[in-house]
Amino acid sequence: MSGNVYVYILVMALVTYLIRMLPLTLIRQKIKSTFIKSFLYYVPYVTLAVMTFPAILSATSSPWSGLAGFLTAAVLSYKGKGLIFVSLCACGAVFLLELVLV
């Protein structure tokens, strides 16, 4: 790594500060568009899903078992089952598929 580390830290701090402060300074009135409101409402959930889904597939020895656990959890949670039941069933699905695949 060539260059001054302090310059890199300063640039990172400046970019982070600008990303957080520009919306506060540029948008002064209340947001009236329902599309923009709903977009901003769902951004944290989408970001979390995008960061979590690849980790689910790579957490096991086979992506297929990770996908099976994900689908099991998605179906059971869609049906309104509890968190402990969903997580135990997803772990069980991964365990059983790992036994079959390995």
Backbone bond lengths (Angstrom), bond angles and torsions (degrees), N, CA, C in turn:
res aa  C-N    CA-C-N  psi(-1)  N-CA   C-N-CA  omega(-1)  CA-C   N-CA-C  phi
1 M - - - 1.452 - - 1.522 106.95 -
2 S 1.297 115.58 117.02 1.457 119.42 179.05 1.521 109.57 -101.74
3 G 1.306 115.94 156.54 1.455 120.07 -179.90 1.511 111.32 102.83
4 N 1.293 114.22 178.50 1.453 120.67 -177.35 1.528 109.99 -91.83
5 V 1.304 116.76 127.38 1.463 121.83 -178.60 1.527 110.54 -63.81
6 Y 1.306 117.18 -34.54 1.463 120.78 -178.75 1.525 111.97 -65.93
7 V 1.325 116.81 -31.20 1.469 120.16 175.87 1.524 109.50 -66.28
8 Y 1.332 117.02 -42.53 1.464 120.77 178.70 1.528 110.80 -62.21
9 I 1.314 116.72 -44.03 1.464 120.96 179.85 1.525 110.36 -64.09
10 L 1.329 116.93 -41.65 1.462 120.97 178.70 1.524 111.53 -63.13
11 V 1.324 117.37 -43.42 1.471 120.51 178.80 1.522 110.52 -64.48
12 M 1.324 117.67 -42.59 1.472 120.22 178.31 1.522 111.19 -62.47
13 A 1.323 116.76 -42.58 1.461 120.17 179.41 1.521 110.99 -64.66
14 L 1.322 117.22 -41.13 1.464 121.35 179.48 1.524 111.42 -64.63
15 V 1.322 116.93 -44.33 1.473 120.34 179.72 1.522 110.47 -64.53
16 T 1.326 117.05 -43.54 1.461 120.44 178.76 1.519 111.29 -62.43
17 Y 1.313 116.25 -42.36 1.464 120.60 179.65 1.524 110.95 -64.75
18 L 1.331 117.15 -43.31 1.467 120.20 -179.60 1.527 111.94 -64.88
19 I 1.319 116.58 -40.45 1.471 119.47 -179.99 1.520 110.85 -62.39
20 R 1.315 117.38 -34.96 1.465 120.79 -178.52 1.520 113.19 -84.26
21 M 1.316 117.69 -30.93 1.462 120.47 -174.09 1.533 114.42 -93.37
22 L 1.323 118.17 -27.60 1.468 119.40 -178.49 1.523 113.55 -60.09
23 P 1.327 120.19 -44.86 1.468 117.96 177.29 1.527 113.01 -60.93
24 L 1.318 116.95 -35.61 1.467 119.50 -179.97 1.522 112.02 -68.38
25 T 1.312 117.23 -33.10 1.461 119.72 -177.86 1.520 112.63 -88.90
26 L 1.338 117.85 -30.65 1.471 119.96 -176.38 1.522 113.03 -85.63
27 I 1.315 117.49 -32.18 1.466 120.82 -177.94 1.524 107.60 -103.44
28 R 1.316 116.24 101.27 1.467 120.36 -176.85 1.533 112.30 -97.14
29 Q 1.330 117.66 -32.22 1.459 118.57 -177.59 1.532 110.56 -91.95
30 K 1.295 115.18 168.26 1.453 121.66 179.94 1.531 109.28 -68.49
31 I 1.328 116.03 140.23 1.467 120.99 179.05 1.518 108.04 -77.28
32 K 1.346 116.09 122.82 1.463 120.95 -176.45 1.523 112.83 -102.76
33 S 1.306 117.57 -20.87 1.456 121.34 -177.85 1.526 110.03 -70.28
34 T 1.331 116.26 124.68 1.464 119.80 179.14 1.526 110.83 -69.71
35 F 1.329 117.20 -30.18 1.467 120.08 178.42 1.524 110.52 -64.53
36 I 1.315 117.10 -47.80 1.462 120.72 -179.87 1.525 110.68 -66.34
37 K 1.324 117.54 -38.44 1.468 120.33 177.43 1.527 111.28 -61.54
38 S 1.327 116.08 -46.62 1.459 119.07 -179.11 1.526 110.53 -68.74
39 F 1.338 117.38 -35.93 1.460 120.55 176.86 1.522 110.34 -61.27
40 L 1.311 117.29 -48.16 1.462 121.06 -179.45 1.534 111.92 -68.12
41 Y 1.327 117.25 -28.37 1.457 120.84 178.76 1.535 111.01 -67.89
42 Y 1.335 117.18 -40.35 1.457 121.24 -174.62 1.522 114.43 -90.07
43 V 1.319 119.91 -6.90 1.460 121.80 -178.26 1.532 112.46 -57.72
44 P 1.336 120.94 -45.92 1.482 118.46 179.52 1.526 113.24 -62.66
45 Y 1.322 118.10 -37.44 1.465 120.78 -179.39 1.526 110.94 -68.27
46 V 1.311 116.71 -41.39 1.466 120.54 179.72 1.525 110.09 -67.12
47 T 1.311 116.66 -40.82 1.459 120.11 178.92 1.523 111.04 -62.32
48 L 1.316 117.08 -43.63 1.460 120.69 177.68 1.525 111.17 -62.95
49 A 1.323 117.61 -41.83 1.458 120.82 179.66 1.523 111.45 -65.38
50 V 1.315 116.90 -40.96 1.463 120.97 -179.31 1.527 110.91 -66.28
51 M 1.305 117.08 -33.64 1.466 119.53 178.70 1.528 111.77 -79.83
52 T 1.321 118.61 -29.39 1.454 121.81 -174.64 1.525 112.93 -85.27
53 F 1.324 118.35 -38.07 1.463 120.95 -172.14 1.530 113.22 -60.00
54 P 1.335 120.80 -45.71 1.477 118.23 176.85 1.526 112.99 -62.18
55 A 1.325 116.89 -32.81 1.461 119.74 178.58 1.525 110.98 -68.10
56 I 1.318 117.21 -33.22 1.467 120.47 177.63 1.524 110.05 -63.81
57 L 1.325 116.53 -43.03 1.464 120.05 -178.03 1.528 112.51 -71.73
58 S 1.317 117.74 -30.21 1.464 119.67 -177.00 1.531 113.26 -97.40
59 A 1.309 119.26 1.35 1.461 121.71 -177.61 1.524 112.49 -77.09
60 T 1.314 117.61 -20.58 1.459 121.16 -178.82 1.520 109.34 -107.81
61 S 1.326 116.16 175.29 1.466 118.99 -179.49 1.527 111.89 -73.76
62 S 1.311 117.37 -19.40 1.459 121.26 178.29 1.534 109.03 -131.65
63 P 1.324 117.45 135.43 1.468 118.57 177.09 1.526 112.68 -63.40
64 W 1.331 116.55 -24.50 1.466 119.76 -179.74 1.522 111.59 -67.45
65 S 1.310 116.86 -37.99 1.466 118.79 178.07 1.527 110.83 -71.21
66 G 1.323 117.31 -35.69 1.462 120.15 174.43 1.517 111.47 -63.41
67 L 1.334 116.14 -40.92 1.464 120.37 177.63 1.525 111.28 -65.68
68 A 1.333 116.61 -38.17 1.475 120.13 178.07 1.522 110.75 -63.96
69 G 1.321 117.07 -42.64 1.461 120.42 177.51 1.516 111.80 -64.36
70 F 1.335 116.29 -40.35 1.465 120.48 177.96 1.525 111.18 -63.55
71 L 1.323 116.97 -47.37 1.465 120.01 -179.21 1.528 111.61 -64.93
72 T 1.330 116.70 -38.73 1.466 119.91 176.22 1.519 110.60 -60.62
73 A 1.330 116.50 -46.91 1.459 120.50 179.84 1.525 111.66 -65.06
74 A 1.336 117.03 -39.59 1.462 120.24 -178.55 1.527 111.06 -65.41
75 V 1.331 116.93 -43.96 1.468 120.43 -178.78 1.520 110.85 -66.72
76 L 1.335 117.14 -45.15 1.461 119.97 -178.07 1.530 111.85 -68.07
77 S 1.311 116.80 -37.97 1.467 118.17 178.77 1.515 111.09 -71.64
78 Y 1.341 117.25 -32.64 1.466 119.85 175.38 1.523 111.03 -64.05
79 K 1.324 116.17 -33.16 1.466 120.34 178.94 1.520 112.43 -80.22
80 G 1.328 117.88 -0.59 1.463 121.23 174.00 1.510 115.33 88.07
81 K 1.307 117.93 19.34 1.471 120.34 179.14 1.521 109.87 -74.50
82 G 1.320 116.14 163.30 1.456 121.99 -177.30 1.522 112.75 -76.19
83 L 1.322 115.25 163.43 1.459 121.71 -175.38 1.525 112.29 -63.31
84 I 1.315 117.46 -44.54 1.476 120.27 -178.78 1.521 110.37 -64.54
85 F 1.321 117.21 -44.46 1.464 121.10 179.75 1.524 110.85 -62.76
86 V 1.325 116.92 -43.99 1.464 121.12 -179.25 1.524 110.44 -63.51
87 S 1.321 117.40 -45.73 1.465 119.58 -178.10 1.525 111.79 -67.87
88 L 1.326 117.63 -38.12 1.465 119.87 177.58 1.528 111.77 -66.14
89 C 1.313 117.01 -40.87 1.463 120.15 178.57 1.528 111.38 -67.67
90 A 1.323 117.33 -38.84 1.464 120.49 177.98 1.529 110.28 -65.16
91 C 1.333 116.67 -42.56 1.468 119.85 177.05 1.525 110.61 -64.53
92 G 1.308 116.73 -39.29 1.461 120.33 177.28 1.518 112.55 -63.78
93 A 1.321 116.60 -40.58 1.466 120.23 178.09 1.524 110.79 -63.99
94 V 1.302 116.60 -42.09 1.472 120.19 177.73 1.520 110.06 -63.99
95 F 1.319 116.68 -45.37 1.470 121.14 -179.03 1.531 111.32 -60.17
96 L 1.324 116.51 -46.92 1.466 119.78 -178.95 1.523 111.96 -65.15
97 L 1.314 117.35 -41.69 1.460 119.69 179.87 1.532 110.91 -69.28
98 E 1.325 117.58 -33.99 1.461 120.18 175.76 1.533 110.32 -64.91
99 L 1.336 117.20 -37.40 1.469 119.58 177.01 1.518 111.08 -64.01
100 V 1.311 117.53 -37.64 1.464 121.33 -178.02 1.528 110.70 -74.70
101 L 1.336 116.69 -41.64 1.457 120.58 -174.09 1.530 113.49 -76.32
102 V 1.334 117.60 -30.08 1.467 119.80 -174.81 1.493 112.06 -95.91
